[in-house]
């Protein structure tokens, strides 16, 4: 079983080598140049340790106009400082009255 896995790994490595050569031929480079470019990308992709003073300056994603529009929309609805009507209470009282009026023969 181990030998078949090793054979499979060797076969896949050979296929990968052939594909790399084919890509290199199509892009007019060599396999070594491609591998060197990949290694350079990996080195450049490693994040350096950042300190607080080295982080990029925060840029607000919202424009002033959009912020004003959102604030106006938010303030037009519910306000925590003003008293709100209890709509659910009124609806439930209305339903209870309709049940009592509609169930005269059932309840009493």
Buried (B, 14 or more C-beta within 10 A) or exposed (E): EEEEEEEEEEEEEEEEEEEBEEEBEEEEEEBEEBEEEEEEEEEEEEEEEEEEEEEEEEEEEEEEEEEEEEEEEEEEEEEEEEEEEEEEEEEEEEEEEEEEEEEEEEEE
